[in-house]
Amino acid sequence: MSESETHEAEALPADVIPAATNPGRRLMIAGNWKMNAGGTDGCDLALSIARVAANNEETEVVVAPPFTAIAAVANELYNKKSDVAVAAQNLFFEESGAFTGEVSAPMLRIAGATWAIIGHSERRQLFGESDEAVLKKVVAANAGGLKCIVCVGETLDQREAGQTLEVIERQIGAFAAELAKSGGDGVVAYEPVWAIGTGKVASPEDAQEIHAAIRELLSRVDRDFANQTRILYGGSVKANNAEGLLAQKDIDGALVGGASLEADGFGKIIEIAAKLARQGKSE
């Protein structure tokens, strides 16, 4: 975080409650499998994660398989009576019609998904998704009964130009009012683009500063909405760096990429989150 950005960040209003003292924000660990584990290997991975996440009431666990595996994974988890939830990695903003290759919120619900990741940096960077498209997808998810994990984050060029807060404010402003309609069930994920898949991670202090700024931006829509909404960190999260990040007051969990493809490593992140939840985070 640059010095100029540090001065630009606004303090949280007094009635916006940090995560450490808000029992309503249950920590979430979500695994985004990206274009991996799209067949029976996805079912095997989901069941392995379900085993390591069993009897863990402190942390909500979500896995996001490719479209090809959503129904099978959801069915396996349901049959095992697992609390692990299933997310889609994307969705289209129309309910049905002549949109070859797209998948709608109602279709995802039928397949067994209860969450949808929206606006992931790879969708924004590789497929040109705009803030307007992200808003349309949040509207569609709300209408279709899916809970949203909406991603925001700056590129390396934007970070080095001191534009992090400007970018985050623009991205949050596009969908915050619509997300608020979900009654606090929606989630925001801060994923600095420069940290995704690179092994680079924002320091816990820098990540906390951005998360606090995001919560302040949400509070401009509604104070209760800001207090209830979980804000995840995403960007090369692994078992060896998770504790420092998850212990921060406004970091309510993690959106995990590569490390979610290995059940033991992902399980360690879940265990760290559960331990922090039991300790009341940074008391």
Secondary structure as the mmCIF struct_conf table of DSSP 4:
data_model
#
loop_
_struct_conf.conf_type_id
_struct_conf.id
_struct_conf.beg_label_comp_id
_struct_conf.beg_label_asym_id
_struct_conf.beg_label_seq_id
_struct_conf.end_label_comp_id
_struct_conf.end_label_asym_id
_struct_conf.end_label_seq_id
HELX_RH_AL_P HELX_RH_AL_P1 GLU A 3 GLU A 8
HELX_LH_PP_P HELX_LH_PP_P1 ALA A 9 PRO A 13
TURN_TY1_P TURN_TY1_P1 ALA A 14 ASP A 15
BEND BEND1 VAL A 16 VAL A 16
HELX_LH_PP_P HELX_LH_PP_P2 ILE A 17 PRO A 18
HELX_RH_3T_P HELX_RH_3T_P1 ALA A 19 THR A 21
TURN_TY1_P TURN_TY1_P2 PRO A 23 GLY A 24
BEND BEND2 ARG A 25 ARG A 25
STRN STRN1 LEU A 27 ASN A 32
BEND BEND3 MET A 35 MET A 35
BEND BEND4 GLY A 39 GLY A 39
HELX_RH_AL_P HELX_RH_AL_P2 THR A 40 ALA A 53
TURN_TY1_P TURN_TY1_P3 ALA A 54 ASN A 55
BEND BEND5 GLU A 58 GLU A 58
STRN STRN2 THR A 59 ALA A 64
HELX_RH_AL_P HELX_RH_AL_P3 PHE A 67 ASN A 79
TURN_TY1_P TURN_TY1_P4 LYS A 80 LYS A 81
STRN STRN3 ALA A 85 ALA A 88
BEND BEND6 GLN A 89 GLN A 89
STRN STRN4 PHE A 92 PHE A 92
BEND BEND7 PHE A 93 ALA A 98
TURN_TY1_P TURN_TY1_P5 THR A 100 GLY A 101
STRN STRN5 SER A 104 SER A 104
HELX_RH_AL_P HELX_RH_AL_P4 ALA A 105 ALA A 111
TURN_TY1_P TURN_TY1_P6 GLY A 112 GLY A 112
STRN STRN6 TRP A 115 ILE A 118
BEND BEND8 GLY A 119 GLY A 119
HELX_RH_AL_P HELX_RH_AL_P5 SER A 121 PHE A 127
HELX_RH_AL_P HELX_RH_AL_P6 ASP A 131 GLY A 144
TURN_TY1_P TURN_TY1_P7 GLY A 145 GLY A 145
STRN STRN7 LYS A 147 VAL A 152
HELX_RH_AL_P HELX_RH_AL_P7 LEU A 156 GLU A 160
TURN_TY1_P TURN_TY1_P8 ALA A 161 GLY A 162
HELX_RH_AL_P HELX_RH_AL_P8 THR A 164 LEU A 179
HELX_RH_3T_P HELX_RH_3T_P2 ALA A 180 SER A 182
TURN_TY1_P TURN_TY1_P9 GLY A 183 GLY A 184
STRN STRN8 VAL A 187 TYR A 190
HELX_RH_3T_P HELX_RH_3T_P3 VAL A 193 ALA A 195
TURN_TY1_P TURN_TY1_P10 ILE A 196 THR A 198
BEND BEND9 GLY A 199 GLY A 199
HELX_RH_AL_P HELX_RH_AL_P9 PRO A 204 SER A 219
TURN_TY1_P TURN_TY1_P11 ARG A 220 VAL A 221
HELX_RH_AL_P HELX_RH_AL_P10 ARG A 223 GLN A 228
STRN STRN9 ARG A 230 GLY A 234
BEND BEND10 GLY A 235 SER A 236
TURN_TY1_P TURN_TY1_P12 ALA A 239 ASN A 241
HELX_RH_AL_P HELX_RH_AL_P11 ALA A 242 LEU A 246
TURN_TY1_P TURN_TY1_P13 ALA A 247 ALA A 247
BEND BEND11 GLN A 248 GLN A 248
TURN_TY1_P TURN_TY1_P14 LYS A 249 ASP A 250
STRN STRN10 GLY A 253 VAL A 256
BEND BEND12 GLY A 257 GLY A 257
HELX_RH_3T_P HELX_RH_3T_P4 GLY A 258 LEU A 261
BEND BEND13 GLU A 262 GLU A 262
HELX_RH_AL_P HELX_RH_AL_P12 ALA A 263 GLN A 279
TURN_TY1_P TURN_TY1_P15 GLY A 280 GLY A 280
BEND BEND14 LYS A 281 LYS A 281
#
